[in-house]
Amino acid sequence: RNPERELFLSDYAPFSDERYVRESERGRTGFYYDALRLAVVGLVNEDRAMIRHALRYLMSMLHLKSWSCSAEMRVTGSTFDQRCFIEEMMTTSVSLLMDWLDGALTDRARELGTTMLWDRGLAVIERDMAKFEYVHRINQGPWFCRARIFGGLLLEKEWPYFDAGYVERAVAHLREGMDRYLQPDGGMDEGPMYLVLTLETVVPPLMAYADARGIDVRDLLPSAFAKIPDYLAALAQTTPGLHVPDSDCASEHPNTDTYPILAALFPGSIYEKMAAASLLSDRPYTYSQHYVGTGIFSFLLGPDQLTEPESVAATFSLLPKTGLASSYRSAGGRSLRMVFAGSK
């Protein structure tokens, strides 16, 4: 890919949701995770060409006129708002690239990067977090906090008067939002795909914050976190790595970094049995993969070794707050798996 050429195809960032983009801007793939993959592999392999290519992505992102995806949001007099999904991904990607590739940045590039992080990214995210009450009751609020934490940790180092409480507020909002999002029995309302993608989004920034503050990330996780394995076991298929599609769930196969990350944080848990089967497989690019960097955080934060996948389907499950019951019986080479979804 030629990021500079793509920069001049539009003033706006690419997005897989093309309802609000011009015809000429359709069919474009996001910048966010390609750049991070280049940076990780380039640094590990000491590949100067890959590192330089990642830097080209970074400079192209910094020179976009807007980090939104649509002119509809920026035309004079418009108050149209699709929420800060793209600004969040751009802010996260730019923050990590600037951190990982800091030694290659000039003072001018660093100044441009921090300015754009605030003007194009964090300022818009702060607006949506303040403006919309509902985002604090679903996964969007915690999701948007990823960029607030990564971007805030970077600006803490770069700007002498950056508000010292900024990152703490973002972490508090993330934790409060996840407390509302998860049911006390470990389940949630939007289905397993939403859960694993949300966890992939919120756990890495909490790990970065915990590392920066010298605390254990496990102390930051919601109280219902310990019950999540019950939910996953209730919806697990007998084929390792697959779950029963439920609620707003686009796939039975979660390509996600969530399980490897949690396998490293919780040795001996069911996440170890699910991790290897959840890694990116040879499948067509999907809408969901636009939002997540499958593979990057498994490599950086996952365990050194992955075990052979196993089914974690529970013999019997009852999650009354979520509204789920399931049963799995097997005998004589045959099995029966039943999942009931109903009222809470």
N, C-alpha and C positions, 0 to 999 in steps of 0.2 A: 504493500500500500504506500501511496505517496501522500503523507498527511498535509503537506503544504498545498498540494493541488486541491485536496478535499476542503481545505480551509477556505479557498476562494470560490468554491461552488455555492457557498451559502454563508450568511451572517450568523447562522444558528447551528446549534449542536445536533448531530444525528440522533434519531430515536426510532425504535421499531413501531411505535404507535403513530401511524401516519394520518390520523383523522384531521389534524390541524396544520399540516405542512403543505407547502406549495408542490405542485406536480413535479417541478424540476428538482425538488429535494427528496423525492421518494427513493427507496432502495439503497439508502446509505446505512452503513454499519457503524455502531458507536466507536468512539475513540478509547473509551475508558480502560477496558481490560486488556486490549491488544498492547497498549503502551506498557502496562504493568508487567505483562508476560515478557515482553522484550527486555525490560529493565532487570527482572529477576534472573532470567537465563543469561543475560549479558554479564551481570555481576558475578554469578556463580561460575560461569565458564571463562570469565575475563575476556569476553568477546567485545572488542572496541566498536565493531560495526553495529552490533545490536544495541549497545549502550548509546551510541550516537543516534541510531534510529529512534530509540525511546526518547531522547532529548528533542528530536525533531517533532515527535508527537506533542511533547510538553510545550514547546514554543508555539506550535500551531494552536493548541488549546488556549494558550494565553493570549493569542491574537484574534480569537473569535470576538465579534462585536457583542454577542450575547451568549450566555450559557443556557438560555431557554431553547426550546426546540421549534418555536413558531413565531412568525411575524405577528400573529394575532395577539400575542402577549405584549408586544412592544410598540405597536402602532400608536401614534399620537392619540391620546384620549381614551385608550383602552384600559379596562380593569379586568380583562379576561385572565383567568388564572387556572392552570392545570396542576397546580401545586409544584413544589420544587424538586421533583424527581430527578430531572436532568441536572439542575444546579448541584444537587447532592452528589451525584455520580462524578461530575466534573471536579467538584471540590475534593472529594475523596481521592480521586486519581491524581490530581495535581499535587495534593499534600504529600502523598506517598512518593511520587516521583521526585519531588523537591527534596524530601528527606533522604531517599536512597541514593540519589545522584547529586547530592549537595557539592561534592568535590569538583564536579564539572561545571558548576554555575559561576558566572561572573557576578560581581556586585549588582550590576545593572539587571541581569536576569533574575536575581533573587528579589530585587526590589519590585520588578514587574510582577513576579509570581505572587508575592505577598499582597500586593495591591489588588490584583485580579481575584485572589482568593476571597478578599473581603467584598469588593465592589460587585463582582459577577456572581459570587457564590454565597458566602455566609450572610451577607445583608439580605438576600432574597429568602434564604432559609429562615432567618430570624423573623422576617415579616410573616411567613406562613405559620410558624410556630406560635406567634403572638395573635394572629388574626383568626385562626380556625380552631374552635374548641374540639371538634370531633377528632382531629388528628391525634389528640392526646388519649383517645379511648381505643384506637386501633393500632395497627402496626406501622402506620405512616410516621407518627411522632417519634418512636424509638428509631426507626429507619433513618429519618432525617438527622437524628443526633449523631449518627456515625460521622458525617462530615463535620459537624460542630466540634466533635472531639478531636478527630485527626487534624482539622484545620486549626483549631484552637491550640493544640499542643505545639504545632509548628510556629504559630504567631507568638506564643509565649517566649520562644527563643529569639525571635527576630525583632519584635517591636518593644521598646523599653517601657512604654506605659500601657501595654495591653492589659485589660482588666484581668486581674489574677483569679477572679471568681468565675470567669466565663466557662472554662472547661468543667468546673465543679457543677455549675447549673445545668450544663448539657448532660452530664452523667446523671444528675438527679432526675432530670426529665426523662431520660432513657429508662432508668430503673422504675420510676413511677408509671410510665407508659406500659412497660412489660408486666408490671404487677396487675394493671387493669386488663391487659391483653390475654394473659393466661388465666385459665380457670383454676380453682384450688385443687382440682383432681389432676392437673397437668395437661388438660386438653385446651382447645380453643375453638372458635366458631368458624374459621375460614378453611379448615382442612389441613392435611399434613404438608402439602406443598408450600402453602403460605408459612407454616410454622418453620420448616427447615430453611427456607429462604430468609425469613426474618432473623433466625438465629445466626445464619451465616453473616448477616449484616451487622448485628449488634454485638456479638461476642468479640471479634477482633479489636474494635475500638476500646472495649472495656479492658482487654488484655493490654493494649498500648497504654491506657491510662494507669492501670495497676502497676505496670512496669515503671512508668514515669514517676509514680508516687511511692513505689516500694511497698506495695501491699499485695495480698493474694486475691486474684480475680474472682476466685470462688466465693469470697465474702461479699462480692457485689451482685451476685446473681439473685433473681427473685426467689422468694420462698417456695413458690410452686415449681421451680426448676427441677427439684428432686423428683417430682411426679411425672415429668415429661416422658420417661421410659414407659410408664403405664399406658399413656396415650398412644405412643408409637407401637407398643406390643398389641394394643387393641385393634389397630388398623394394619398391622403387618400381614403381608401375604405369606404363604408357605414358601414361595420362591424368595431366596435371600435378596434383600435390598429393595424389594417392591412393596408398595403399600396400596391399600384399597382406596381408590379415588373417592373423596368425600367432600361435600360442600364445594367451595370455589377452588377446585383442584384440577389442574390441566393435564396431569400426567401421573401414571402409577410409578414412574421411575424418577426419583429425585437426584438429578445431577447436582451435587452440592458438596461444599467443603465442610458443612456442619458436622457430620459424623466423625471425620478424621480429627477435627479440632477438639470435639468433646471426648473422643477416645483418648487423646493425649491428656486432657484435663481430668478425666475420670477413668483411670485404668481399672480393668475388670468389669466395666459396665457393659450394657448391651450395645453401646456405641461402637465398641471394638468389633462386634459381630457384624455390624452394618457398614463399617467404614469403607472397606475395599469395594463393595458392590455399588457404592454411591458415587464413586469417582467418575469423571467425565469419560463417556464411552463414545464410540464412533457413531454418533447420531447427527441428523441434520441440525443446523443452528435453529434454536427456538426463541420464541418471545421471552421466555423466562431467562434464558442465558444472557439476554441484553442487560439484565439487572445484576448479575452475579459474576464473580471472577473465578469460576470453577477451576480448581487445580492450584491456583496461586497460594491460597491460605492453607490448603492441605499440605503443601510442600513446606511452607514456612512454619506452620504452627502445629501440624499433625505429628503423630508418633513416628519414630524411626522405622518401625516395622509394622506391616498390616497383616492381620491374621486372615485365614480363609473365611469367607462370608458364611454366616449361618442365619437361618430363619429365627426371628424373635417372636413369632406369633404366640400369643398367650393362650393357655388352655381355657381360661375364662377371664373375662374382663367386665367390669361394670363401672362406668364413669357417669354418675348421675348429674353432676353439674354441667358436663359437656353434652350429655344426652347420647351416650354410646354404650352398647353391650356387645360382646363378641364371644364366640365359642369355637374351639378347635379340637377335634377328636380324630384319632387315627387308629386303625387296627387292620391287620391282615393285608397290608399294602395299599389300603384305601384310606382316604381322609375326607372329612367334611369341615368346611370353614364357613361360619355364618357371622355376619356383622349386621347389627341393628342400629339404625340412627333414628332418633325420635326427639321428643320434647325434653327439655332439661327438667 
